Amino acid sequence: MMPWAVKYGPLALHAQLNPMPDHYLKLLPTFNAEKKRTTEDHLDAFQNFVNNFYIEHEDVYMRLFVQSLDGDVRKWF
């Protein structure tokens, strides 16, 4: 069984993170519970964004996804 501190401890990221794409913030789709966009629409738009920027590294993908969330959705995540 996994010790409590390991299972519920803070997220440990590798020291060497891959670089984020240039000028991504202007084009990154965002999701906010107040907008009239469904989660499916946001995931489709986000996946298109990732494909257009040729994102291959999982650490970049996850950091971009977190940044695509806004407002109460980001707080929840």
C-alpha positions as CSV (number, residue, x, y, z in Angstrom):
1,M,0.0,0.0,0.0
2,M,1.2,3.5,-0.8
3,P,2.0,5.8,2.1
4,W,-0.3,8.7,2.7
5,A,2.4,11.3,2.1
6,V,3.2,9.9,-1.3
7,K,-0.4,9.5,-2.5
8,Y,-1.7,12.9,-1.3
9,G,1.6,14.9,-1.4
10,P,2.2,17.8,-3.7
11,L,2.8,17.2,-7.4
12,A,6.4,16.7,-8.2
13,L,7.4,17.9,-11.6
14,H,10.6,17.0,-13.3
15,A,13.3,19.7,-13.1
16,Q,13.6,19.9,-16.9
17,L,10.2,20.9,-18.4
18,N,9.9,21.2,-22.1
19,P,9.5,24.8,-23.5
20,M,6.1,26.2,-24.1
21,P,5.2,27.2,-27.7
22,D,5.8,30.8,-28.8
23,H,2.8,33.2,-28.7
24,Y,0.4,30.5,-27.4
25,L,-1.5,32.7,-25.0
26,K,-3.2,34.7,-27.8
27,L,-4.5,31.6,-29.5
28,L,-5.2,29.3,-26.5
29,P,-8.9,28.5,-26.3
30,T,-10.3,29.1,-22.8
31,F,-13.2,27.4,-20.9
32,N,-15.3,29.2,-18.3
33,A,-18.5,28.0,-16.8
34,E,-20.1,31.3,-17.6
35,K,-19.6,31.1,-21.3
36,K,-22.1,29.3,-23.5
37,R,-19.6,26.7,-24.6
38,T,-19.9,23.0,-23.7
39,T,-17.0,21.0,-22.3
40,E,-17.0,18.9,-25.5
41,D,-16.6,22.1,-27.6
42,H,-13.7,23.2,-25.4
43,L,-12.0,19.9,-25.6
44,D,-12.3,19.8,-29.4
45,A,-11.0,23.4,-29.6
46,F,-8.1,22.5,-27.2
47,Q,-7.2,19.4,-29.2
48,N,-7.2,21.4,-32.4
49,F,-4.9,23.9,-30.8
50,V,-2.5,21.2,-29.6
51,N,-2.5,19.6,-33.0
52,N,-1.8,23.0,-34.8
53,F,1.2,23.7,-32.5
54,Y,2.4,20.1,-32.8
55,I,2.6,19.6,-29.0
56,E,4.2,16.2,-28.3
57,H,5.4,16.5,-24.8
58,E,3.0,15.5,-22.0
59,D,4.2,18.2,-19.6
60,V,3.5,21.0,-22.1
61,Y,0.1,19.5,-22.9
62,M,-0.9,19.4,-19.3
63,R,0.4,22.9,-18.5
64,L,-1.5,24.3,-21.5
65,F,-4.7,22.5,-20.4
66,V,-4.6,24.1,-17.0
67,Q,-4.0,27.5,-18.5
68,S,-7.1,26.9,-20.8
69,L,-9.3,26.8,-17.8
70,D,-10.7,30.0,-16.3
71,G,-12.8,31.3,-13.4
72,D,-14.6,28.8,-11.2
73,V,-13.6,25.9,-13.5
74,R,-9.9,26.6,-12.9
75,K,-10.5,26.9,-9.1
76,W,-12.2,23.5,-9.1
77,F,-9.5,21.9,-11.1
